[in-house]
Amino acid sequence: MFSDTQPAPLDMSGDASLSDFRITDGVEIRALLKALMERSTLVNLCGADGSAYGTTLWSLDTHNRKVAFTVDMMAPTVQRLVEAEEVTAVAYLDQIKIQFDVASRLLVHGVRSCVLQAAMPRELFRFQRRASFRVRTLERSAPTASFRHPQMPEIRMDLRVLDVSIGGCALFLPGDLPMVEPGIQVRGVQMALDPDTSFPAQLNIAHVTSIHPQAKGVRLGCEFRGLDHEAQRALQRYIDATQKRRRMLSLD
């Protein structure tokens, strides 16, 4: 399991514009939660104090309106989440982001395992994962994101950029490098997409997914944080140019 700080769930409080994304139908809520459980989808539990813990949905008790997440009872973050004022769950199903509050939290100890029990949400939010156009990078330009591992600063990482949009990017993390957990904010990143496009950035690691068994690594889904106007313009030019190049390649 994973634990760290600075997760980034969306703030739902008092935002009427989010009503189109709110789901209150019990049948639909149960169906989405069941999908998370059956796929063993990574769920990030994010506390109001900045704590975060990666887990999976272990059980769904529709009769008693309870859910349970697998946890490591020895992990300090788990106790912090139990005591936190508010906890939000964030997960991804294909291209859909799921978010809901985790209320009435209680640690339930078994003989060999422990779960974090909570009330089944009465509402959840469903968002399209990609709000902006995304292009697959051109490998010949060797696009990379370079930074020091946020937990092991002695390790410098130069990760290949798989695709990019104005809001974020996907990076390939080889299996022989230490994992970067979801919820971490990485500072001091240098993006180098091609000889003409480079800029500093901050990345929020939104999710980690496997690509395929032969890949020997994982895909880091990242959100850009605090890009200045110059970086945004350079990024948009790169996206437009890459899109045109790919169209030309498809015609050859």
N, C-alpha and C positions, 0 to 999 in steps of 0.2 A: 504493500500500500504506500501511498505517497502523502507527504505532508509538507506544507510550506506556507509562504505568506503572499499577500498582495494578489488575490484572485480578482476577477473582473466580471461579476454578474451585473446585469443591467438593473438600475434603480427603478423599481416599479411604483414607488410611493407617489400618489397624487398626480400621475401622468395620464390624463384622459385620452391622449393620443394612442395609448397602448391598448385601448378597448378592442380593437380589431384583432389583436393577438391573444386576447384572454380566452381561455376555455373553462367553462363551468359545468358542462355536461358530464355527469358522472360516468356514463358509459365510455365516452371518449377519453376521459382522464384515465380510467382503468386500462383501456386498450393501449395507451401510450406507456403507462407504467409497466404493463405486462411485456411490451416490446423491449423496454430497457432491461427488464429482468431476464427474459429469454435469450437475449443477445449478449448478456454479461457486459453491457455497455459501461464504459468508465463514467462515473458520476462524480463530479467535483462538489464537495460540501464546503461552502464558503461562509465563514463566520463574520459577524459585523466588526470584530476586532482585527480582521485581516488574516486570520488563520484559514488554512485550506487543507483538505484531505481528500485524496482520490480513493474511491471505493466502487462497489457494485451493489445493485439492488438485490438483496438475498431472498426476500419473501414479500408477498402481497396478500394481506388478509382483508378481503372485501367485506366479510361479515362483521368484523370488529373495527373496520376502517383503520387498519394499522399497516405500516410498511416497516421493513427492517433492512439495514445496510450492514454488510460485512465490515468489521473493524478489528484493529489490533488493540486490545485493551491496554497494552504497555506503551502505546504511542502517546506522548504528551498532548499532541494536537487533539486527540479524541476527547479527552476530558475538557479541554478548552471549548470544544464545540458543544459539549453537553451543557456547559455553563454559560455559553454565549447568549447575549440578548436576542439576537436573530441569526438564523442560519438559512442559507439559500443553496439549493441544489441546481447544478448546471450540467447538462449532458447533451450529446449530439446523436441524432438518429439520421443517418445518411446526410441529406442536405438541410436537416431541420435542427434548430437549437431549441431544447426544452429547458424551462426554468420554473422552479416552484419553491415555496417556503417549506422549511422542515421544522415543524412545531412539535411541542410536547415530547421532547427528546429524552430517552431513557436507555441506559446501558443494561442489556440483559445478558447475564453470564450463563453459559452452558458448561458441560463437562470439559469439552476440548476447544470451544470457540466462544466468541462474544459477538453480539450484534448491537447496533444502535437502532432502537425502535423509535418510531415517530408516528404522528397522526397522518393518515392519508390526506393529501392536499385537497382542499375544496375547489381550488382553481390552480391552473398553471398557464404558462405563456409559451406560445409556439411561434418561433421566428424562422424565416428563411435564413440559412446560414450565410449565403453570399449576397450582400446588398449591392455590390459593385462588380463591374466586369473584371474577369480574371483571365490572364494569359499564361500559357505555359512558356517558360523561358527557353531561349535557344542555347543548347549545350555548348556550341562552339565559342560562345562569348564567355564561358566559364563563370556564370553569375554566382557570387558567394556572399554570405553574411558572416562577418568575422567578429568574434567577441570572446571574452574570458568566461569560462564556466562560472555561473553565478554562485555556486557552492564550493567550487574548487578553483579559485582564481589563478592558481599556478598553471592551469591547463588552458591553452589558447585553442579555440575552435574555429575552423574555417569550413562552414557548412554550405553545401550546394543549394541554391535557390531553385525549387522545382516549378513554382508558379507564383504569380504576384498580382495584386490588385491595388487600387488606391488605398484600401483599408487594411491590407495585410499581405502575408505571404506564407508559403509552405516551404519548410526546409527538410533536407534529408540528413538524419542523424545516423551515422554508421554504427553497427553493433559493437565495435571495439572502442567506442567512446562512452564516457559515463552519461547516464540518462539525465535529461533536463525535464523536470516534472511540470505537469500542468498547473497553472496558477502563479507561476513565477514570473516576475517582471525582470527582463534582462536589459541592463543599461550599457551604454558605451558600445553599441553595435555599429559596425561600419558596413554599409551595404555597397557592394560593387557589382552592378548588373551588367555593365559592358564598359569599354574604355572611356565612354563619354558620360556614364551615369553612375555616380557614387555620391553617397550622402550619409550622415550620421542618423541613427534612429534608436528608439527604445522599442522593445518587443514585449508583448504579453503573450506567454505560451498558453493558448486557449485549449488545446487538446493534443493528444498523442495517439496516433493510429498506426497499425501495421499496414504495409503496402502489399507484399506477398511473401511467401516463405523464402523465396530465392533472393530477396532484396538484401538480407542481412543488415537490416536497419529499420528505422521507423520514420514516420512523417510527423513533423512538428507543425501544427497549425498555429500561426502567429498573427497577432493584431498589432498594427503600428500604433505607437503612442507619441503624441506631441510633435509630429512632423512640422517643420516650419514651411512657409510658403514656397521657398526656393526648392526644398526637397519634394514637395508635392508637385510642383511644376515639372521637375526633372523626372519624377516617377510617371506622371501622366504622359509626358513625351515618350518615355520608354515603352509604356503600354501601347500607345498608338502606333509607334514604329514597329514593335514586335508583332502586333496584329496584322499590319500591312505585309511584313516579311512572310508571315505564315500563310497569308492569302496567296502571295506570289509563289511560294514553295509548292502549294497545293495545285497550282496551275501548271507547274513544270512537268 
